[in-house]
Each structure stands twice: as C-alpha cells, then as structure tokens.
Amino acid sequence: MNERPILFSGPMVRAILEGRKTQTRRVVKNLEMFGDEHDDGTVDLADVEVHWTETGHSGPGYYAWCGEYPDEGSEIIKCPHGTVGDRLWVRESFRLSTGSQGDHNGVVTFRDGASKIIYWQDGHRIHDRYGFIEKDSPKAMRPRPSIHMPRWASRITLEITGIRVERVKEISVKDAIAEGIKQVGQPYIARNTWVLRDFRDLWDSINASRGFGWDSNPWVWVIEFKRVGGDK
C-alpha cells in the first residue's frame, strides 16, 4: 500500500467530511502524442479516439492505450494517483493558530509538541495536530495554500476503492452526486439537468483555464474512494 497527497478545494473538503463525496475526476495527462496536430502546432485531444482496457499483467491501476485497434505496440499508462488499496492524504488550505511560538532557530513549535492548526474550511475552529513547520515565526499565522500542507497536518485519509477511465462528459447523475454535487430536490428530469450543470460549472472553474474545459471533453481518471480516518 502506498500513500500519495491529493489536493481538494474547500467546498470539496467539506463534501468529503459530510460523506457526500466519494469520487474525484482528474485529467489524464501526456496524451498529446495521440491527438491530431494542427498547422499551428496545437493538438486537439477532443478528436482522440481510443480504447482503454485494464492490463492484468501489469497490475491493477495500469491501463493500455490501444488506439483504434489493440496491438502489441499499445501504450501502457499507470494512474499517477495510485491503485485500488492505496491511500490518499488530503491537502487543504490552512493556517497555524496564534498559540504558536518560535524558537531561536525560527522553527515554529508548540507547547508539549501539540501543533495548533486551523483548517480554512472550518473558520476559526482549532485542531490539535502534531509536528512543526520551518517558517519565520512572524509569518507563522499567515494563510497557507493547500499545496504547502505537510503530511502531519492532513486530517483526511482516503482509500482508493476503484479506478477507471472515461470522458468527462460521460458522467452520470449518480456519479455527479458522488462527486459532491448537492441534489436540488426536484423531479428526476430537473435534477438531471441541474446536477450535471453544477458539475460542469465546477469542472470548468478548476480545469478550463488549463485547457481541459468541459467542452473539450478530456479523458479523465475516475477515482472512487472511502474515508478511512482523520478529524471532522
């Protein structure tokens, strides 16, 4: 079993804590070699047509990029987020509480070794964690983006229960809800429209600026998970 970090936005952290989010979709990277290159050098991945199949001989979590017809020259791609049974520790925005003290070496420590930490999604609630952050003490309480969260500060651990590959537009209403999208309590047709629209808007808010918007319909890793420990 391996452990890897994974980033989630504040609302998605809250959805995990509330038990509403059990899936995440992440863009499959490095597929440019399979797309059609235009005169300006850009590659249109929306036109890529492939056949995905999980490869038993390479172990779970490996997928064969087979193109239109499977053959011995098929590319083997491994999910960078892990495989079934691996664990993901969640990185989220946070800051240290005002209970911190700096020693002579500029290392932020806490009384009895208990590090007080505030998760941005929780407002002013203070949690007890154990560890330290090597930063200048005058700046110790500033907000910190999720990418800088160390392992000891993470309060959420997830276990991967399933991995598959699909186009992002193939998502179902059921899976959009498993992504953390709230239902609107309307009849099925209306729910179908609103839930998928809300997921589309969420997807674009994260991925459109990076060239993987909803309209481009990128290939995605669909990672299913369950929470296995941590604070609330």
N, C-alpha and C positions, 0 to 999 in steps of 0.2 A: 504494500500500500504506500502510495506517495502522497505528499501534500503540496499544493500549489496555491499561491494567492490569487484572488479574483476581485475585481472592482465592481461595486454596485453604487448607484446613485442613492441619495437619501430616501426618496419615496419607495424604491425597490427594497432597501434595507427594512423599512417599515413593513412592507408587504411580506417579507420573509419572517419577520418577528411575529406577525399576526397569523402566520400559517397560510397565507393566500398565494404565495409564490413558490412554485416547485419546479419551474423550468426557466432556462435562460437561453437566448439565441445569440450566437457570436459569429461574426463573418468568417468564412473560410478564406484564409489569406493565400497569396502567392499562386493564383490561378491564371495570371496574365499570359502564361505560355500557351494556354489552351484557347484563348479568345482570338477574335479576328482583329488584326492590326489595321488601323486606318492610315491614310496617307500622312496624317499629322503625327503619327507615332502612338496615338492613344489606342487602347484596347477596349472593345465593347464586350464586357463579360455577360451582358444580358443575352447575347446571341450564343453563348456557350451551351452546347448540348452534350450531356454526359450520362454515364450510367454508374451509379455508386453501388458498391457491394462490400459488405464487411468481410475482411480476409481472415479466415480462421488460422491459416498457417503463420500469420504474423502476430497473432494475439489479438485480444479484444481491444477495440479503440483504433485499430488500423483500418483504413478504407482504401479500396482500389479505385483509382480514377480510370475508367475503362474506355472513355470516349464513346463513339457510336457503337463500336464492336469490341468486346473484351478480347484481349490477346496477351501474349507474353510480354509485350512492351508497355503494359499498363503501369501508370504511376501509382505508387503506394504512398498514401498520406496518413499521418497519425494525428489524431486530435491533440492540439497543444495544451488542452485544459485537463487532460488525464483520461482515464478509462474507468469502467464500472468498478466500484470498490475504492477508488482513490478519493481523497478528501480535498476540499477547497476551503481555505480560510479567507473570510470576507474582509476586504479593506473598505473603510468608510471614512468620511470626514470627521475630525475630532479636534480636541484641544486638551491641554492639561489644565487642571483646576488651580486655583490660587493658593492651594495648600502646598505647592512645590517649593523647594529650597535648592539653591545652587551651592555646590561646594567649591573649593579653591581651584579645581580643575575645570570648572564650567560644566560639570556633569550634573544634570538635574536628578535629584534623589528625593526620597520622601521618608517621613518618619516610619520606623520599623520596616522599611523596604516596601511599603504599600504605596503604589503609584495611583494617584487620584486622576481619573480621566473623565472627560465629558464628551459624549458622542453627539455630534452636531444635530443628528436627527431627534435627539431626546431633549433638546433645550438645555435646561440648567441642572438636570439630574446628574449626580456624581456617582461614578462607579469605582470600586476598588479593583485595581489590576496590579500586577507585579512586574517590575522592570525599570528601565531608565531610558532616557533619550539624551544623547550627547548634543546639546544645543546651549547657546549662551543663555543664562538664566533670565536676563531682562526680556528675552523674546520667548520664553518658555510657554507662556499662556496664549500665544497667538494662534489663530485658527490654522489647522494643518489639512491640506488636501488628502484625499484617500490614498493616493499613490505613495505617500510617505508614512503610512501606518506600518509600524513594525509588527512582527508576529505576536509578541506578548500582549499587544494592545487589542488584538482582534477578539471580539466577543461571540462571533458566529462561525461555526464549523459545519460544512455541508458534506454529505457523502453522495457521490455520483451513483445513480441507480440506472441510468440509461443514456445512450448516445446514439444519435442518428444524423443523417444529412438530408436536407431538403432545401427548396427555395423558400425565401421568407414569406412570399405570398401564399404558400401552401398551408399556412397556419389555420387551424380550425377555431371556432368559437370556444370550444372546450380548452384548447391549448392557450388561447389568448387570456382566458381567465386564469389558467395555471401560470401564466407569465406575470400575474399580479394585477391585471386589469379588473376593476370593480364592475359588477353587473349593475344594470340600471333598474331592474325590477319591472321591466316592461314585457309584453308578449314576445315570443321567440323571434319573430321577424325583426322587430325593433331592436331586441337585444343583439341579434346577429349583426345588424348594421352598426350600432353604437360601440359594441365591444371591439370589433375589428377596426373601426375607425380610430378608436382611442389607442389601440396597439400600434396602428400605422403612425399616428402622430408621435407616440413615444419613440418608436423606432427612428423616425426621421430626426427627432430632436437630438438623438445621440449619434446617428450614423450618416445623415445626409451630407454634412459638411466634409466628411471624409471620403465622399464619392460612393457610398453604399446605401443610398436612399431607397425608400420603398419602391419607387418607380423603376429602379434598375434591377430589382428582384434578385439580389445576390444569393449565392449558396451560403447556407448557414449551418453551423454545428448546433443541433438541438440537444441541450444538456439537461437531463432530468435529475433531480436531487431530493434528498431529505435532510432535514436539520438533525444533527446528532449531539449538539451541546452548545453551551455558552450562556451569556446573560440574556435577560429580556430587555 
